[in-house]
Structures are given as C-alpha cells and as structure tokens.
Amino acid sequence: MREVYKFCPSCQSPLEVFEEEYLACSSDHCNFVHYGNPTPVVAAIVEYEERQILLAHNTQWPEDWYALITGFLERNEHPDEAVLREVQEELGVMGELVSFVGHYPFYRMNQILLVYHVRVSGKINLNEELDDYKIIPFSEVTYWPAGTGYAVRDFLISKGETPVEVPFSGM
C-alpha cells in the first residue's frame, strides 16, 4: 500500500498499517482510519464526426501515448456534467452526451473510471494540458489493457468493431 499520510489528522499520532492494509491511528484514544477509497474520474470516448474517435496527448506523457479525455469530478458535480465540462475545457468544443459506457477500475492510480460516449464537432482548440490529438476511424482504433483501454474495447465491440489490443507499459 502506498502511504499517503504519516500522522493522524485528528490527534497527530503516527499512523500504522492495520488490517487489510488500511492506515489507522496508533493511539488507543483515537479511531481514525484512512481507507484509501478509489477516486472517481470521468472519461470521454469522444466521437468526432461520424464513427471516429479523438485521442489526445497530455503534455506530461511519453510522445507516443494518446488516450481519452479524463478528469476529476468537482464538489457537488454529477458525473454527466463533469465529463461534458472536461471535454469543453480540454478540447474547446461543446459535447453531446450520447451514453454511459460503463465503470472500470484503474488499480494503478486507485481510481474508478466512469466512462461516457460523447459526440463533438467543430474546431478543436486544445487547452494547456494537451499538445496534440489524433482522429481515428472506429475500425482502426486499438485498445490498451489498462484503465480506459477496456472501455474503448467495450465501446468498439458495441459498435460492431473487432478492436485489437496493443501492449501498455504504464508509467
């Protein structure tokens, strides 16, 4: 388990790893437990025009990595709203929510991905997080065996495609 905290936020006693790898306060007078629950993240399979997927490149990634538009939910924000906000912020275009694709665990980052099919059109205007994008026909999109890659696979299968898996090395 990756330790995020070293001291109890309630009483400042040291935290220790207890049952099931939870961090818990070492003090007998405190009952704080840090469960390390996964963080919800929205992801958009962006359909650009007819039967094409837009994959974007984040400025912090290796140059050959392209993926879905993703982002964290804000306080009191519904996932449907969050995914459309992320598409607008990152691509500079308004999206149309088509459907919910599914939820997928991304264990490496301790996240639960809420994946949507979002349709967009118009001129793409990337924000500062992204520096490139590719538009690929459904029939040519491959998927990666991690996180959002499984959502891409399931989405393409639902559209009658037979996607091919490509290796994913992770970061």
C-alpha positions in Angstrom: 0.0 0.0 0.0 1.2 3.5 -0.9 1.3 5.5 2.3 -0.1 9.0 1.8 -0.2 10.2 5.4 2.3 9.6 8.2 0.4 11.2 11.0 -3.3 11.2 12.2 -5.1 14.3 11.0 -7.2 14.1 14.2 -4.7 13.7 17.0 -1.3 13.8 15.2 -0.2 10.4 16.5 1.7 8.2 14.0 -0.3 6.2 11.5 0.3 2.4 11.2 -0.8 -0.2 8.6 -3.5 -2.3 10.1 -5.9 -5.0 8.8 -6.5 -5.1 5.0 -3.6 -2.5 4.6 -5.6 0.4 5.9 -3.8 3.2 7.6 -5.1 3.8 11.1 -4.1 5.9 14.1 -1.8 4.2 16.5 -3.4 6.0 19.6 -5.7 3.9 21.7 -7.8 7.1 22.2 -8.4 7.8 18.6 -10.4 5.8 16.0 -9.2 7.5 12.7 -8.8 5.1 9.8 -7.7 6.1 6.3 -9.4 3.6 4.0 -7.8 4.8 0.8 -11.0 4.6 -1.2 -10.7 5.0 -5.0 -11.1 8.4 -6.6 -13.9 8.8 -9.1 -12.7 10.0 -12.5 -14.8 10.7 -15.6 -13.6 9.7 -19.1 -15.0 10.6 -22.5 -14.8 8.4 -25.6 -15.0 11.4 -27.9 -16.7 10.6 -31.2 -15.6 13.3 -33.7 -18.0 13.5 -36.6 -19.2 10.1 -37.8 -17.5 6.9 -36.4 -14.2 8.4 -35.5 -12.6 8.6 -32.0 -10.5 11.5 -30.9 -7.5 10.5 -28.7 -5.4 13.2 -27.0 -1.8 13.6 -25.9 -1.1 15.0 -22.5 2.0 17.3 -22.3 3.3 15.1 -19.4 3.2 11.8 -21.2 5.7 9.9 -23.5 5.3 11.2 -27.0 3.5 8.1 -28.4 0.8 7.9 -25.7 -2.7 9.1 -26.7 -5.8 8.5 -24.7 -9.3 9.5 -23.7 -10.3 12.9 -22.2 -10.4 12.4 -18.5 -10.8 14.5 -15.3 -11.8 14.6 -11.7 -15.3 15.4 -10.5 -15.6 18.7 -8.7 -17.5 19.0 -5.4 -21.3 18.5 -5.9 -20.9 17.8 -9.6 -22.8 15.0 -11.3 -20.6 12.7 -13.5 -22.7 13.6 -16.6 -21.9 17.2 -16.1 -18.2 16.6 -15.2 -17.5 14.7 -18.4 -19.0 17.4 -20.6 -17.1 20.1 -18.7 -13.8 18.2 -19.2 -14.5 17.8 -22.9 -15.2 21.6 -23.2 -12.2 22.6 -21.1 -9.7 20.3 -22.8 -10.9 20.4 -26.4 -12.6 23.8 -26.6 -15.8 22.4 -28.0 -19.2 21.6 -26.6 -20.1 17.9 -26.3 -23.3 16.0 -26.6 -23.7 13.2 -24.1 -24.7 10.1 -26.0 -24.5 7.3 -23.4 -22.8 5.9 -20.4 -20.3 3.2 -21.5 -19.5 1.7 -18.0 -17.4 1.9 -14.9 -13.8 0.5 -14.9 -11.2 0.1 -12.1 -7.8 1.7 -12.7 -5.9 0.0 -9.9 -2.5 1.6 -10.5 -3.9 5.0 -9.7 -6.6 3.8 -7.2 -9.3 5.3 -9.4 -12.8 4.2 -10.6 -13.4 5.4 -14.1 -16.9 6.5 -15.2 -16.7 6.3 -19.0 -19.1 8.1 -21.4 -19.6 8.3 -25.1 -19.6 12.0 -26.0 -20.1 13.3 -29.6 -18.4 16.6 -30.7 -18.0 18.5 -33.9 -16.3 21.8 -34.8 -12.8 23.1 -34.5 -10.7 21.5 -31.7 -8.8 24.1 -29.5 -6.6 22.2 -27.0 -6.0 23.6 -23.5 -2.6 23.8 -21.8 -2.8 20.2 -20.6 -2.8 18.8 -24.1 -0.5 19.3 -27.0 -1.8 17.1 -29.8 -4.7 14.8 -30.8 -5.5 12.1 -33.4 -8.8 11.4 -35.0 -9.0 7.7 -35.8 -11.8 5.8 -37.6 -13.6 3.2 -35.3 -12.2 0.4 -37.5 -8.6 1.4 -36.8 -8.7 2.2 -33.1 -6.7 -0.2 -30.9 -7.1 -0.6 -27.2 -4.6 -0.9 -24.3 -5.1 -3.5 -21.5 -5.5 -0.9 -18.6 -7.9 1.6 -17.3 -9.7 3.4 -20.1 -8.4 0.9 -22.7 -11.0 -1.6 -21.6 -13.8 1.0 -22.0 -12.5 1.7 -25.6 -12.6 -2.1 -26.3 -16.2 -2.5 -25.0 -17.4 0.6 -26.8 -15.9 -0.5 -30.1 -17.4 -4.0 -29.7 -20.8 -2.4 -29.1 -20.4 -0.6 -32.4 -19.7 -3.8 -34.3 -16.0 -3.5 -34.4 -13.3 -6.0 -33.5 -10.6 -4.0 -31.8 -7.0 -5.2 -31.4 -5.1 -5.0 -28.1 -1.7 -3.3 -28.1 0.8 -3.5 -25.2 0.7 -1.0 -22.4 3.8 -0.4 -20.4 2.4 2.1 -17.8 4.4 4.9 -16.4 
